Amino acid sequence: MRAAAVRYGTAGSLVLTALVAAPAGSAKGAPPSPETFGTAVAAQRAEAAGIHWGTCAKAEGLPPSIKCGTVSMPLDYARPGGEQIKLTVSRTKATGKAADKADKKVTRQGSLVYNPGGPGASGTYFPMVGMMPEWKHIAAAYDLVGYAPRGVGRSAPLSCEDPKSYIKAPTQSPTHPDAAYKRERIARAKAYARGCAARNPGLRHYTTLNNARDLDVLRAALGERKLTFMGASYGTYFGAVYATLFPSHVRRMVFDSAVNPDPRQIWYGNNLDQSAAFERRWADFRSWVAKHDKTYHLGGTPEQVLRSYEKVRAELVRKPAGGKVGPGQLQGAYLKAGYYDDYWPMRAAALSAYLKGNPKPLIEQAAPEPKTAAEEENGNAVYTAVECNDADWPTDFATWDHDNTRLARTAPFETWDNAWMNLPCAYWKAPRQQPLDVRAADGELPPTLILAAERDAATPYEGARELNRRLEGSVLVTERGAGTHGIGGGPNQCVNGHLNAYLLHGELPGRRAACAPHKEPSPTSGIRAAELPRER
């Protein structure tokens, strides 16, 4: 620790001052950990360097109004003077104009940093939301800042296999796999874990703890004394870890669709709970389709709709649609209907059209897209690295087999596909972290806002309640009877009212509040008329 202070000269005293102000994971009375000291060193460097904003790289696909830059971070926070990585950052400046009165000036409140989750998702697109009506008020007061976390996109990217192999299709997706298929998937998981280790020498440093530390360095680079942050999905988890590590650096924080932060749930238990929740949301989709049987002709009950789906699934086993859409691609496409109900009309129309003899809509929606193969493989590599590094996982497949076989009896839709996605963690060689005990006592944090849909499948509602219990002073706003994943800035005006009141004025309701669900999609929204099935 002393060597680092000498290395950075006069910065050392500033770093030590920062450490006193920001307890970051060390026990009370204990000296700061090397990672804690390294974070303070990196943040002080970033504050001095700032961000040089310019035209975004073509690969980002962003309009000219958005500017980009990079921020340097240590790969290993225990060695802040060692290898550095650069994270891509994007920004639009606060407009300063009231959304309802063009001649009224709005006071800038700093930067609002956003992370969409994953792990493995990039938030560089986020500044574009300022053009949407739901975000106009926030965009007037805040610079909108997105970024690609470590490992994602051009931010020291990870890769575990050839992207062409990653999207290879068609694939199978048995609901109740036999022993031979399980052996095949075990072999694939072992190979994937080996590929991750071989391709990425710094693999062990891609963790939630380091994502939280990166966030503090980004805060400093933006010139913000305190952070205003909004995270969705996994972004809520490392946002909560950040709040635990750096409570004095938090200004305002929004957790949208919260991961259950209980250390016992990270990550194996959370994935089992997720599979159970997707079964409920899959039933919601089928109920909606049944309600609109006059449009889709897939059945007047959820059970009849399921039979229609299983009929398509069985046909794809025998003959993949377009040679590329098998049961695996079908399941992946319809899983998105569990995340977002605005997918419901197009997914129902594609299923119906297929049964009427037109496979084109299903192929368009479910076939892998070669142009996005590298991005998808990269996202999966980061997801796997972070989740496998973050915590202990069962290393005996017998445990996975027992737990998922039992769960699949009542929740067959997603259970085994979820298990296969995470199985490389059973054979992971990088050192494991121990999940941080996320919590804040009364007065440690400013008031924070938690948003959750009651029937969210990707982050089941209990996760929001658990986070609410762990962060004293937090307020939970629930969208009752809804299940869309990520509800802030969406179609629910009540939810957006709470979001705006908090971010713009620091105002929150009581400990908990509720909103009625947003309107369900209409059966023809989001699809072309040509895709609607016709009676024969």
SEVEX-392838 format. One line per 8 residues: number of its first residue (from 1); their letters; for each residue x, y, z of C-alpha. Coordinates in steps of 0.1 Angstrom, whole numbers, plus 5000, padded with zeros to 4 digits. Each point is the difference from the previous one (the first is absolute). Layout:
! residues N
NUM	A	X:Y:Z ~ ...
//
This chain:
! residues 536
1	MRAAAVRY	5000:5000:5000 ~ 5028:5024:5008 ~ 5017:4993:4967 ~ 4968:5010:4981 ~ 4998:5033:5019 ~ 5036:5008:4991 ~ 4995:4990:4964 ~ 4972:5025:4996
9	GTAGSLVL	5018:5027:5019 ~ 4978:5028:5013 ~ 4969:4981:4990 ~ 5007:4977:5029 ~ 4987:5024:5026 ~ 4969:5006:4980 ~ 4995:4962:4996 ~ 5003:4995:5038
17	TALVAAPA	4974:5027:5006 ~ 4977:4983:4975 ~ 5004:4967:5019 ~ 4990:5016:5033 ~ 4968:5014:4983 ~ 4991:4968:4982 ~ 5002:4967:5019 ~ 5002:4974:4973
25	GSAKGAPP	4997:4965:5012 ~ 5026:4999:5028 ~ 4989:4991:5035 ~ 4996:5029:5024 ~ 5034:5008:5017 ~ 5019:4980:4974 ~ 5023:5016:4975 ~ 4986:5004:4964
33	SPETFGTA	5004:4970:4978 ~ 5023:5002:4970 ~ 4969:5002:4977 ~ 4986:5028:5021 ~ 5031:5020:4998 ~ 5004:4992:4963 ~ 4965:5013:4993 ~ 5008:5033:5017
41	VAAQRAEA	5032:5003:4980 ~ 4982:4993:4967 ~ 4972:5024:5008 ~ 5024:5028:5008 ~ 5019:4994:4967 ~ 4967:5000:4981 ~ 4988:5032:5016 ~ 5032:5017:4989
49	AGIHWGTC	4998:4986:4965 ~ 4963:5005:4994 ~ 4984:4987:4968 ~ 5009:5013:4965 ~ 4967:5000:4982 ~ 4999:4996:4962 ~ 4983:4982:4971 ~ 4989:4964:5009
57	AKAEGLPP	5016:4971:4982 ~ 4979:4987:4971 ~ 4997:4967:5018 ~ 4979:5016:5027 ~ 4973:5008:4975 ~ 4991:5033:5017 ~ 4988:5032:4985 ~ 5023:5031:4997
65	SIKCGTVS	4982:5017:5029 ~ 5015:4975:5024 ~ 5037:5004:5009 ~ 5023:4973:5012 ~ 5032:4996:5020 ~ 5019:4975:5021 ~ 5010:4997:5036 ~ 5030:4979:5012
73	MPLDYARP	4996:4975:5028 ~ 5024:4975:5016 ~ 4994:4965:4989 ~ 5009:4990:5035 ~ 4991:5025:5027 ~ 5025:4985:5024 ~ 5027:5012:4974 ~ 4988:5034:4989
81	GGEQIKLT	5033:5007:4983 ~ 4998:4968:4980 ~ 4981:4992:4968 ~ 4974:5025:4991 ~ 4968:4995:4980 ~ 4978:5026:4983 ~ 4962:5001:5003 ~ 4979:5017:4973
89	VSRTKATG	4977:5028:5012 ~ 4973:5019:4982 ~ 4982:5032:5009 ~ 4975:5027:4990 ~ 5000:5032:5020 ~ 4969:5011:5019 ~ 4978:5020:4977 ~ 4991:5026:5027
97	KAADKADK	4966:5004:4984 ~ 4967:4992:5017 ~ 4981:4973:4981 ~ 4967:5019:5003 ~ 5013:5036:4997 ~ 5028:5005:4974 ~ 5008:5034:5014 ~ 5005:4988:5036
105	KVTRQGSL	5035:4992:5011 ~ 5007:4969:5020 ~ 5029:4998:5025 ~ 5026:4973:4992 ~ 5003:4974:5028 ~ 5031:4982:4987 ~ 5004:4966:4983 ~ 4975:4971:5001
113	VYNPGGPG	5020:4968:4994 ~ 4980:4970:4988 ~ 5007:4963:4997 ~ 4975:4976:4983 ~ 5012:4968:5017 ~ 5011:4967:4987 ~ 5027:4994:5010 ~ 5012:5007:4965
121	ASGTYFPM	4978:5027:4988 ~ 5012:5034:4987 ~ 4984:5032:5011 ~ 5016:5023:4974 ~ 4966:5004:4982 ~ 4985:5016:5032 ~ 5005:5036:4990 ~ 4976:4995:4971
129	VGMMPEWK	4970:4996:5024 ~ 5001:5037:5006 ~ 4981:5003:4967 ~ 4971:4980:5014 ~ 4970:5018:5016 ~ 5003:4979:5032 ~ 5036:5013:5006 ~ 4997:5036:4989
137	HIAAAYDL	4998:5014:5035 ~ 5030:4980:5012 ~ 5020:5009:4969 ~ 4994:5037:5007 ~ 5017:4997:5034 ~ 5027:4974:4995 ~ 5028:4991:4977 ~ 4989:4965:4989
145	VGYAPRGV	5031:4977:5003 ~ 5002:4964:4988 ~ 5030:4977:4998 ~ 5012:4965:4991 ~ 5012:4983:5032 ~ 5033:4981:5001 ~ 4999:4971:4976 ~ 4972:5014:4979
153	GRSAPLSC	5002:5014:4964 ~ 5033:5019:4996 ~ 5006:5001:5038 ~ 5028:4974:5003 ~ 4976:4974:4984 ~ 4998:4964:5010 ~ 4994:4971:4976 ~ 4997:4963:5009
161	EDPKSYIK	4993:4984:4966 ~ 4997:5007:4963 ~ 4969:5021:4995 ~ 4990:4977:4971 ~ 5000:4970:5023 ~ 4980:5020:5026 ~ 4971:5006:4976 ~ 5001:4966:4983
169	APTQSPTH	4965:4989:4992 ~ 4977:4982:5001 ~ 5003:4986:5035 ~ 4979:4978:5023 ~ 4984:5011:5032 ~ 4984:4970:5018 ~ 4978:5008:5029 ~ 5009:4968:5018
177	PDAAYKRE	5035:4990:4986 ~ 5012:4965:5000 ~ 5033:4987:5013 ~ 5017:5002:4966 ~ 4990:5036:4995 ~ 5012:5009:5035 ~ 5034:4985:4993 ~ 5002:5020:4968
185	RIARAKAY	4992:5033:5018 ~ 5025:4992:5028 ~ 5027:4996:4974 ~ 4990:5033:4983 ~ 5001:5018:5034 ~ 5034:4987:5008 ~ 5013:5010:4966 ~ 4985:5035:5003
193	ARGCAARN	5016:5005:5035 ~ 5034:4989:4985 ~ 4995:5024:4971 ~ 4993:5029:5023 ~ 5032:4993:5021 ~ 5022:4995:4969 ~ 4988:5031:4981 ~ 4999:5025:5029
201	PGLRHYTT	5032:5002:5023 ~ 4983:5026:5022 ~ 4968:4981:5004 ~ 5000:5000:5038 ~ 4997:5037:5001 ~ 4965:5002:4983 ~ 4978:5001:5031 ~ 4972:5019:5016
209	LNNARDLD	5023:5015:5025 ~ 5022:5014:4973 ~ 4970:5013:4981 ~ 4991:5019:5031 ~ 5035:5014:5003 ~ 5000:5009:4963 ~ 4968:5020:5007 ~ 5017:5021:5026
217	VLRAALGE	5029:5007:4977 ~ 4975:5010:4973 ~ 4983:5023:5026 ~ 5033:5017:5006 ~ 5009:5003:4963 ~ 4966:5018:4994 ~ 5010:5025:5027 ~ 4971:4990:5023
225	RKLTFMGA	5006:5001:5037 ~ 4970:4978:5005 ~ 4984:4975:4976 ~ 4965:5000:4986 ~ 4994:4966:4986 ~ 4973:4979:4985 ~ 5005:4962:4995 ~ 4976:4975:4986
233	SYGTYFGA	5001:4962:5006 ~ 5036:4990:5008 ~ 5007:5037:5001 ~ 4980:5001:5032 ~ 5023:4974:5016 ~ 5033:5017:4993 ~ 4984:5034:5008 ~ 4990:4985:5034
241	VYATLFPS	5036:4988:5004 ~ 5012:5035:4991 ~ 4977:5015:5026 ~ 5014:4976:5026 ~ 5036:5007:4991 ~ 4997:5037:4994 ~ 4970:5013:5020 ~ 5014:5035:5003
249	HVRRMVFD	5003:5003:4963 ~ 4963:4995:4992 ~ 4978:5029:4991 ~ 4969:4982:4986 ~ 4996:4964:4989 ~ 4973:4982:4981 ~ 4997:4962:5000 ~ 4977:4989:4972
257	SAVNPDPR	4990:4963:5001 ~ 5022:4989:5028 ~ 5022:4969:5003 ~ 4996:4983:5034 ~ 5033:5011:5017 ~ 4999:4973:5028 ~ 5036:4985:4998 ~ 4984:4965:5003
265	QIWYGNNL	4982:5007:4967 ~ 5030:5012:4979 ~ 4998:4985:4975 ~ 4988:4963:5000 ~ 4969:5006:5021 ~ 4990:5031:4980 ~ 5000:4980:4968 ~ 4978:4973:5014
273	DQSAAFER	4975:5026:5012 ~ 5002:5017:4966 ~ 4990:4967:4982 ~ 4970:4996:5023 ~ 4990:5036:4993 ~ 5002:4996:4963 ~ 4975:4972:5002 ~ 4975:5025:5015
281	RWADFRSW	5007:5026:4974 ~ 4998:4974:4972 ~ 4965:4992:5013 ~ 4991:5038:4999 ~ 5010:5001:4963 ~ 4979:4969:4992 ~ 4970:5015:5019 ~ 5003:5032:4979
289	VAKHDKTY	5002:4980:4968 ~ 4969:4980:5010 ~ 4981:5032:5007 ~ 5007:5010:4964 ~ 4992:4967:4984 ~ 4979:5017:4973 ~ 5032:5016:4988 ~ 5025:4972:5004
297	HLGGTPEQ	4979:4968:4999 ~ 5025:4982:5023 ~ 4974:4990:5026 ~ 4975:5015:5024 ~ 5017:4989:5031 ~ 5037:5001:5012 ~ 5002:4962:4998 ~ 4988:5001:4964
305	VLRSYEKV	5026:5027:4991 ~ 5026:4978:5016 ~ 4990:4971:4978 ~ 5003:5022:4970 ~ 5035:5010:5011 ~ 5010:4964:5006 ~ 4987:4990:4966 ~ 5023:5026:4984
313	RAELVRKP	5029:4988:5022 ~ 4995:4964:4990 ~ 5000:5009:4963 ~ 5032:5020:5004 ~ 5017:4969:5015 ~ 4992:4982:4967 ~ 5005:5029:4976 ~ 5017:5032:5012
321	AGGKVGPG	4983:5031:4985 ~ 5022:5015:4973 ~ 5027:4974:5010 ~ 5009:5023:5029 ~ 4971:5001:5025 ~ 4999:4969:5022 ~ 4985:4996:5035 ~ 5029:5019:5015
329	QLQGAYLK	4994:5030:4979 ~ 4963:4998:5006 ~ 5005:4999:5037 ~ 5024:5030:4999 ~ 4976:5021:4980 ~ 4970:4993:5023 ~ 5021:5006:5031 ~ 5001:5036:4990
337	AGYYDDYW	4962:5000:5004 ~ 5007:4993:5036 ~ 5021:5031:5003 ~ 4978:5025:4981 ~ 4963:4999:4992 ~ 5005:5022:4970 ~ 5014:4969:4983 ~ 4967:4982:5006
345	PMRAAALS	4981:5010:4968 ~ 5029:4992:4976 ~ 5008:4967:5017 ~ 4964:4989:4999 ~ 4996:5010:4964 ~ 5032:4981:4990 ~ 4988:4968:5018 ~ 4966:5003:4983
353	AYLKGNPK	5014:5007:4966 ~ 5022:4969:5003 ~ 4971:4978:5007 ~ 4982:5015:4970 ~ 5029:4990:4978 ~ 5020:5032:5000 ~ 5034:4995:5019 ~ 5014:5034:4988
361	PLIEQAAP	4991:5021:5031 ~ 5014:4973:5024 ~ 5032:4998:4980 ~ 5004:5038:5000 ~ 4995:5001:5038 ~ 5019:4969:5011 ~ 5028:4993:4976 ~ 5035:5010:5011
369	EPKTAAEE	5013:5032:4985 ~ 5037:4997:4988 ~ 5005:5038:5001 ~ 4994:5000:5038 ~ 5019:4967:5008 ~ 5031:5017:5014 ~ 4979:5023:5022 ~ 4979:4971:5013
377	ENGNAVYT	5031:4978:5007 ~ 5017:5029:5018 ~ 4969:5006:5021 ~ 4998:4964:5010 ~ 5037:4998:5008 ~ 4998:5030:5024 ~ 4968:4985:5015 ~ 5017:4967:5007
385	AVECNDAD	5033:5015:5013 ~ 4983:5024:5025 ~ 4975:4974:5013 ~ 5025:4972:5003 ~ 5027:5023:5016 ~ 4975:5016:5024 ~ 4992:4970:5023 ~ 5002:4963:5007
393	WPTDFATW	4980:4977:4977 ~ 4993:4963:5004 ~ 5028:4981:4984 ~ 4983:4966:4999 ~ 4975:4996:4971 ~ 4979:4978:5023 ~ 4989:5031:5019 ~ 4990:5018:4968
401	DHDNTRLA	4983:4969:4987 ~ 4980:4995:5032 ~ 4989:5037:5004 ~ 4991:5006:4963 ~ 4983:4966:4995 ~ 4978:5008:5030 ~ 4993:5036:4989 ~ 4993:4990:4964
409	RTAPFETW	4970:4979:5012 ~ 4981:5032:5008 ~ 5020:5026:4979 ~ 5011:4983:4968 ~ 5000:5030:4977 ~ 5035:5015:5009 ~ 5015:4977:5027 ~ 5024:4979:4981
417	DNAWMNLP	5010:5027:4975 ~ 5009:5022:5029 ~ 5020:4972:5016 ~ 5020:4994:4968 ~ 5008:5037:4996 ~ 5015:5001:5035 ~ 5016:4965:5001 ~ 5035:5012:4991
425	CAYWKAPR	5001:5014:5035 ~ 5002:4965:5013 ~ 5033:4995:4983 ~ 5014:5035:5004 ~ 5037:5002:5009 ~ 5004:5037:5008 ~ 4999:5008:5038 ~ 4966:5007:5014
433	QQPLDVRA	4989:5031:5019 ~ 4978:5000:5030 ~ 4969:5022:4994 ~ 4998:5032:5020 ~ 4974:5003:5027 ~ 4981:5028:4984 ~ 4984:5023:5026 ~ 4998:5035:5014
441	ADGELPPT	4990:5010:5035 ~ 4977:5030:5006 ~ 5018:5032:4991 ~ 5029:4984:4981 ~ 4984:5006:4966 ~ 4978:5027:4985 ~ 4965:4988:4993 ~ 5000:4977:4969
449	LILAAERD	4972:4989:4977 ~ 4992:4963:4990 ~ 4976:4993:4971 ~ 4986:4966:4994 ~ 4972:4983:4980 ~ 4982:4974:5021 ~ 5002:4972:4974 ~ 5035:5007:4987
457	AATPYEGA	5016:4967:4990 ~ 5036:5010:4994 ~ 5003:5016:5035 ~ 4972:4985:5021 ~ 4982:5024:5023 ~ 5014:4986:5032 ~ 5034:5015:4989 ~ 4986:5035:5002
465	RELNRRLE	4985:4993:5034 ~ 5033:4986:5013 ~ 5019:5031:4987 ~ 4974:5022:5016 ~ 5006:4983:5033 ~ 5038:5002:4998 ~ 5002:5037:4990 ~ 4986:5021:5028
473	GSVLVTER	4983:5031:4986 ~ 4992:4984:4967 ~ 4965:5002:4985 ~ 4984:4972:4979 ~ 4976:5010:4973 ~ 4982:4969:4986 ~ 4981:4997:4967 ~ 4973:4977:5010
481	GAGTHGIG	4989:4971:4978 ~ 5026:5008:4973 ~ 5031:4981:4990 ~ 5021:5021:4976 ~ 5037:4999:5009 ~ 5013:5036:5004 ~ 4971:5024:5007 ~ 5016:5034:5005
489	GGPNQCVN	4994:5023:4970 ~ 4975:4976:4985 ~ 4963:5002:4993 ~ 4988:5003:5036 ~ 4995:5037:5008 ~ 4996:4993:5038 ~ 5034:4983:5001 ~ 5016:5028:4980
497	GHLNAYLL	4984:5025:5023 ~ 5019:4985:5029 ~ 5032:4997:4980 ~ 4998:5037:4989 ~ 4991:5012:5035 ~ 5030:4982:5015 ~ 5027:5009:4974 ~ 4988:5036:4995
505	HGELPGRR	4990:5010:5035 ~ 5012:4972:5024 ~ 4964:4993:5009 ~ 4988:4965:5010 ~ 4967:4985:5012 ~ 4999:4980:5032 ~ 5020:4968:5006 ~ 4979:4983:4973
513	AACAPHKE	4976:5011:4972 ~ 4981:4983:4972 ~ 4990:5008:4965 ~ 4972:4984:4979 ~ 5014:4979:4971 ~ 5007:5016:4966 ~ 4976:4992:4972 ~ 5004:4966:4984
521	PSPTSGIR	5011:5000:4963 ~ 4973:4999:4974 ~ 5000:4968:4979 ~ 5011:5018:4969 ~ 5026:5023:5014 ~ 5036:4996:4988 ~ 4991:4977:4970 ~ 4994:5005:4964
529	AAELPRER	4965:4993:4986 ~ 5015:4974:4976 ~ 5012:4980:5030 ~ 4965:4996:5014 ~ 4986:4965:4994 ~ 4970:4996:4978 ~ 4972:4974:5004 ~ 4999:4974:4973
//
